[in-house]
Amino acid sequence: MSNGNPIIITGGDSVTLEFHESSYTGENGKYHNQHGKIASIEVTDDTGRVQTIDAPANGKCTVKINIR
């Protein structure tokens, strides 16, 4: 389902955010791709189990990651 340039957030003892800078331009900590649309959210735990949630067809949603 990925367009080949996903945003990847990794958690554990720290938090890492990865994305292709050529696909997402921005400033002040906000990055944007005017041609991108969220299709799904995929969570893989440390055992390899994958949970996938489909986004609304129009792609309009917010994914919030809460940090402790």
PAMIPA-801669 format. One record per residue: residue number from 1; residue in one letter; x, y, z of N, C-alpha, C in turn. Coordinates in nm, 3 decimals, padded with zeros to 5 digits. Atoms other than C-alpha are relative to their C-alpha. Layout:
N
<torvo pos="NUM" code="A" n_east="X" n_north="Y" n_up="Z" ca_east="X" ca_north="Y" ca_up="Z" c_east="X" c_north="Y" c_up="Z"/>
...
***
This chain:
68
<torvo pos="1" code="M" n_east="00.080" n_north="-00.119" n_up="00.000" ca_east="00.000" ca_north="00.000" ca_up="00.000" c_east="00.085" c_north="00.126" c_up="00.000"/>
<torvo pos="2" code="S" n_east="-00.087" n_north="-00.116" n_up="-00.009" ca_east="00.301" ca_north="00.228" ca_up="00.036" c_east="00.034" c_north="00.054" c_up="-00.137"/>
<torvo pos="3" code="N" n_east="-00.042" n_north="-00.061" n_up="00.126" ca_east="00.398" ca_north="00.474" ca_up="-00.234" c_east="00.151" c_north="-00.010" c_up="-00.019"/>
<torvo pos="4" code="G" n_east="-00.144" n_north="00.014" n_up="00.009" ca_east="00.760" ca_north="00.376" ca_up="-00.175" c_east="00.075" c_north="00.101" c_up="00.084"/>
<torvo pos="5" code="N" n_east="-00.061" n_north="-00.102" n_up="-00.084" ca_east="00.828" ca_north="00.680" ca_up="00.044" c_east="-00.079" c_north="00.018" c_up="00.129"/>
<torvo pos="6" code="P" n_east="00.080" n_north="-00.011" n_up="-00.121" ca_east="00.659" ca_north="00.604" ca_up="00.377" c_east="00.070" c_north="00.082" c_up="00.107"/>
<torvo pos="7" code="I" n_east="-00.054" n_north="-00.060" n_up="-00.122" ca_east="00.707" ca_north="00.792" ca_up="00.702" c_east="00.005" c_north="-00.114" c_up="00.101"/>
<torvo pos="8" code="I" n_east="-00.017" n_north="00.111" n_up="-00.094" ca_east="00.846" ca_north="00.547" ca_up="00.960" c_east="00.034" c_north="00.057" c_up="00.137"/>
<torvo pos="9" code="I" n_east="-00.024" n_north="-00.041" n_up="-00.138" ca_east="00.827" ca_north="00.608" ca_up="01.336" c_east="00.034" c_north="-00.126" c_up="00.078"/>
<torvo pos="10" code="T" n_east="-00.045" n_north="00.115" n_up="-00.077" ca_east="01.023" ca_north="00.367" ca_up="01.555" c_east="00.011" c_north="00.039" c_up="00.146"/>
<torvo pos="11" code="G" n_east="-00.006" n_north="-00.028" n_up="-00.143" ca_east="00.986" ca_north="00.353" ca_up="01.933" c_east="00.067" c_north="-00.113" c_up="00.075"/>
<torvo pos="12" code="G" n_east="-00.066" n_north="00.095" n_up="-00.090" ca_east="01.156" ca_north="00.172" ca_up="02.217" c_east="00.054" c_north="00.083" c_up="00.114"/>
<torvo pos="13" code="D" n_east="-00.062" n_north="-00.086" n_up="-00.101" ca_east="01.403" ca_north="00.338" ca_up="02.452" c_east="00.012" c_north="00.144" c_up="-00.048"/>
<torvo pos="14" code="S" n_east="-00.001" n_north="-00.134" n_up="00.059" ca_east="01.392" ca_north="00.637" ca_up="02.216" c_east="-00.099" c_north="00.002" c_up="-00.115"/>
<torvo pos="15" code="V" n_east="00.092" n_north="-00.013" n_up="00.113" ca_east="01.186" ca_north="00.765" ca_up="01.922" c_east="00.079" c_north="00.048" c_up="-00.121"/>
<torvo pos="16" code="T" n_east="-00.066" n_north="-00.037" n_up="00.125" ca_east="01.314" ca_north="00.783" ca_up="01.562" c_east="-00.106" c_north="00.024" c_up="-00.106"/>
<torvo pos="17" code="L" n_east="00.090" n_north="-00.033" n_up="00.109" ca_east="01.134" ca_north="00.946" ca_up="01.270" c_east="00.079" c_north="00.000" c_up="-00.129"/>
<torvo pos="18" code="E" n_east="-00.069" n_north="00.010" n_up="00.128" ca_east="01.241" ca_north="00.855" ca_up="00.915" c_east="-00.095" c_north="00.037" c_up="-00.113"/>
<torvo pos="19" code="F" n_east="00.076" n_north="-00.029" n_up="00.121" ca_east="01.120" ca_north="00.997" ca_up="00.585" c_east="00.097" c_north="00.045" c_up="-00.108"/>
<torvo pos="20" code="H" n_east="-00.084" n_north="-00.040" n_up="00.113" ca_east="01.258" ca_north="01.073" ca_up="00.239" c_east="-00.013" c_north="00.151" c_up="-00.019"/>
<torvo pos="21" code="E" n_east="00.003" n_north="-00.147" n_up="00.005" ca_east="01.351" ca_north="01.442" ca_up="00.239" c_east="-00.039" c_north="00.053" c_up="-00.137"/>
<torvo pos="22" code="S" n_east="00.039" n_north="-00.047" n_up="00.134" ca_east="01.298" ca_north="01.465" ca_up="-00.138" c_east="-00.151" c_north="-00.007" c_up="-00.021"/>
<torvo pos="23" code="S" n_east="00.145" n_north="00.014" n_up="00.013" ca_east="00.932" ca_north="01.363" ca_up="-00.092" c_east="-00.077" c_north="00.091" c_up="00.093"/>
<torvo pos="24" code="Y" n_east="00.068" n_north="-00.081" n_up="-00.100" ca_east="00.850" ca_north="01.577" ca_up="00.212" c_east="00.082" c_north="00.127" c_up="00.025"/>
<torvo pos="25" code="T" n_east="-00.069" n_north="-00.126" n_up="-00.022" ca_east="00.949" ca_north="01.943" ca_up="00.218" c_east="-00.064" c_north="00.073" c_up="00.118"/>
<torvo pos="26" code="G" n_east="00.059" n_north="-00.071" n_up="-00.111" ca_east="00.901" ca_north="02.172" ca_up="00.514" c_east="00.095" c_north="00.087" c_up="00.076"/>
<torvo pos="27" code="E" n_east="-00.077" n_north="-00.085" n_up="-00.089" ca_east="01.022" ca_north="02.393" ca_up="00.790" c_east="-00.066" c_north="00.001" c_up="00.136"/>
<torvo pos="28" code="N" n_east="00.050" n_north="-00.008" n_up="-00.137" ca_east="00.979" ca_north="02.445" ca_up="01.163" c_east="-00.057" c_north="-00.132" c_up="00.051"/>
<torvo pos="29" code="G" n_east="00.044" n_north="00.129" n_up="-00.049" ca_east="00.937" ca_north="02.072" ca_up="01.223" c_east="-00.124" c_north="-00.057" c_up="-00.065"/>
<torvo pos="30" code="K" n_east="00.117" n_north="00.050" n_up="00.071" ca_east="00.641" ca_north="02.032" ca_up="00.985" c_east="00.039" c_north="-00.029" c_up="-00.144"/>
<torvo pos="31" code="Y" n_east="-00.038" n_north="00.042" n_up="00.134" ca_east="00.684" ca_north="01.842" ca_up="00.659" c_east="-00.125" c_north="-00.040" c_up="-00.077"/>
<torvo pos="32" code="H" n_east="00.121" n_north="00.008" n_up="00.080" ca_east="00.439" ca_north="01.815" ca_up="00.372" c_east="00.030" c_north="-00.062" c_up="-00.136"/>
<torvo pos="33" code="N" n_east="-00.004" n_north="00.049" n_up="00.137" ca_east="00.379" ca_north="01.626" ca_up="00.048" c_east="-00.139" c_north="00.024" c_up="-00.057"/>
<torvo pos="34" code="Q" n_east="00.132" n_north="-00.038" n_up="00.050" ca_east="00.095" ca_north="01.789" ca_up="-00.146" c_east="-00.066" c_north="-00.107" c_up="-00.085"/>
<torvo pos="35" code="H" n_east="00.056" n_north="00.106" n_up="00.084" ca_east="00.049" ca_north="01.477" ca_up="-00.361" c_east="-00.026" c_north="-00.128" c_up="00.079"/>
<torvo pos="36" code="G" n_east="00.017" n_north="00.120" n_up="-00.080" ca_east="00.044" ca_north="01.227" ca_up="-00.073" c_east="-00.137" c_north="-00.008" c_up="00.064"/>
<torvo pos="37" code="K" n_east="00.126" n_north="00.022" n_up="-00.069" ca_east="-00.265" ca_north="01.075" ca_up="00.085" c_east="00.019" c_north="-00.122" c_up="00.089"/>
<torvo pos="38" code="I" n_east="-00.014" n_north="00.113" n_up="-00.092" ca_east="-00.271" ca_north="00.848" ca_up="00.392" c_east="-00.094" c_north="-00.112" c_up="-00.046"/>
<torvo pos="39" code="A" n_east="00.080" n_north="00.115" n_up="00.042" ca_east="-00.387" ca_north="00.502" ca_up="00.283" c_east="-00.025" c_north="-00.095" c_up="00.117"/>
<torvo pos="40" code="S" n_east="00.016" n_north="00.089" n_up="-00.115" ca_east="-00.326" ca_north="00.297" ca_up="00.598" c_east="00.110" c_north="00.029" c_up="00.101"/>
<torvo pos="41" code="I" n_east="-00.098" n_north="-00.010" n_up="-00.107" ca_east="-00.138" ca_north="00.286" ca_up="00.927" c_east="00.036" c_north="-00.143" c_up="00.038"/>
<torvo pos="42" code="E" n_east="-00.046" n_north="00.135" n_up="-00.030" ca_east="00.073" ca_north="-00.021" ca_up="00.997" c_east="00.087" c_north="00.003" c_up="00.125"/>
<torvo pos="43" code="V" n_east="-00.078" n_north="00.010" n_up="-00.123" ca_east="00.205" ca_north="-00.113" ca_up="01.343" c_east="00.056" c_north="-00.141" c_up="00.007"/>
<torvo pos="44" code="T" n_east="-00.067" n_north="00.129" n_up="-00.015" ca_east="00.460" ca_north="-00.393" ca_up="01.379" c_east="00.065" c_north="-00.004" c_up="00.137"/>
<torvo pos="45" code="D" n_east="-00.060" n_north="00.008" n_up="-00.133" ca_east="00.548" ca_north="-00.503" ca_up="01.732" c_east="00.132" c_north="-00.075" c_up="-00.006"/>
<torvo pos="46" code="D" n_east="-00.133" n_north="00.060" n_up="-00.002" ca_east="00.880" ca_north="-00.650" ca_up="01.843" c_east="00.000" c_north="-00.151" c_up="-00.022"/>
<torvo pos="47" code="T" n_east="00.007" n_north="00.142" n_up="00.033" ca_east="00.754" ca_north="-01.003" ca_up="01.778" c_east="-00.024" c_north="-00.022" c_up="-00.150"/>
<torvo pos="48" code="G" n_east="00.026" n_north="00.008" n_up="00.143" ca_east="00.682" ca_north="-00.922" ca_up="01.412" c_east="-00.148" c_north="-00.001" c_up="-00.036"/>
<torvo pos="49" code="R" n_east="00.144" n_north="-00.004" n_up="00.027" ca_east="00.303" ca_north="-00.915" ca_up="01.452" c_east="-00.038" c_north="00.135" c_up="-00.059"/>
<torvo pos="50" code="V" n_east="00.038" n_north="-00.122" n_up="00.071" ca_east="00.152" ca_north="-00.660" ca_up="01.213" c_east="-00.149" c_north="00.026" c_up="00.017"/>
<torvo pos="51" code="Q" n_east="00.139" n_north="-00.046" n_up="-00.004" ca_east="-00.170" ca_north="-00.464" ca_up="01.267" c_east="-00.011" c_north="00.112" c_up="-00.101"/>
<torvo pos="52" code="T" n_east="00.020" n_north="-00.102" n_up="00.101" ca_east="-00.297" ca_north="-00.260" ca_up="00.973" c_east="-00.139" c_north="00.061" c_up="00.015"/>
<torvo pos="53" code="I" n_east="00.126" n_north="-00.072" n_up="-00.009" ca_east="-00.567" ca_north="00.005" ca_up="00.994" c_east="-00.015" c_north="00.080" c_up="-00.128"/>
<torvo pos="54" code="D" n_east="00.025" n_north="-00.077" n_up="00.121" ca_east="-00.715" ca_north="00.141" ca_up="00.671" c_east="-00.046" c_north="00.140" c_up="00.037"/>
<torvo pos="55" code="A" n_east="00.043" n_north="-00.139" n_up="-00.019" ca_east="-00.752" ca_north="00.519" ca_up="00.657" c_east="-00.130" c_north="00.021" c_up="-00.078"/>
<torvo pos="56" code="P" n_east="00.120" n_north="-00.031" n_up="00.080" ca_east="-01.074" ca_north="00.678" ca_up="00.528" c_east="00.038" c_north="00.013" c_up="-00.148"/>
<torvo pos="57" code="A" n_east="-00.027" n_north="-00.003" n_up="00.145" ca_east="-01.101" ca_north="00.667" ca_up="00.148" c_east="00.057" c_north="00.133" c_up="-00.046"/>
<torvo pos="58" code="N" n_east="-00.051" n_north="-00.131" n_up="00.041" ca_east="-01.033" ca_north="01.040" ca_up="00.124" c_east="00.135" c_north="00.032" c_up="00.061"/>
<torvo pos="59" code="G" n_east="-00.131" n_north="-00.018" n_up="-00.061" ca_east="-00.715" ca_north="01.002" ca_up="00.333" c_east="00.003" c_north="00.101" c_up="00.114"/>
<torvo pos="60" code="K" n_east="00.003" n_north="-00.103" n_up="-00.104" ca_east="-00.830" ca_north="01.267" ca_up="00.582" c_east="-00.009" c_north="-00.063" c_up="00.138"/>
<torvo pos="61" code="C" n_east="-00.005" n_north="00.052" n_up="-00.136" ca_east="-00.721" ca_north="01.154" ca_up="00.926" c_east="00.125" c_north="00.054" c_up="00.066"/>
<torvo pos="62" code="T" n_east="-00.117" n_north="-00.041" n_up="-00.075" ca_east="-00.470" ca_north="01.233" ca_up="01.197" c_east="00.053" c_north="-00.122" c_up="00.074"/>
<torvo pos="63" code="V" n_east="-00.065" n_north="00.108" n_up="-00.074" ca_east="-00.223" ca_north="00.979" ca_up="01.336" c_east="00.077" c_north="00.066" c_up="00.113"/>
<torvo pos="64" code="K" n_east="-00.065" n_north="-00.060" n_up="-00.116" ca_east="-00.115" ca_north="01.072" ca_up="01.688" c_east="00.077" c_north="-00.108" c_up="00.075"/>
<torvo pos="65" code="I" n_east="-00.086" n_north="00.091" n_up="-00.075" ca_east="00.174" ca_north="00.898" ca_up="01.863" c_east="00.022" c_north="00.064" c_up="00.137"/>
<torvo pos="66" code="N" n_east="-00.020" n_north="-00.052" n_up="-00.134" ca_east="00.168" ca_north="00.950" ca_up="02.240" c_east="00.130" c_north="-00.057" c_up="00.057"/>
<torvo pos="67" code="I" n_east="-00.130" n_north="00.038" n_up="-00.055" ca_east="00.510" ca_north="00.941" ca_up="02.411" c_east="-00.007" c_north="00.006" c_up="00.152"/>
<torvo pos="68" code="R" n_east="-00.003" n_north="-00.006" n_up="-00.147" ca_east="00.565" ca_north="00.854" ca_up="02.778" c_east="00.131" c_north="00.056" c_up="00.046"/>
***
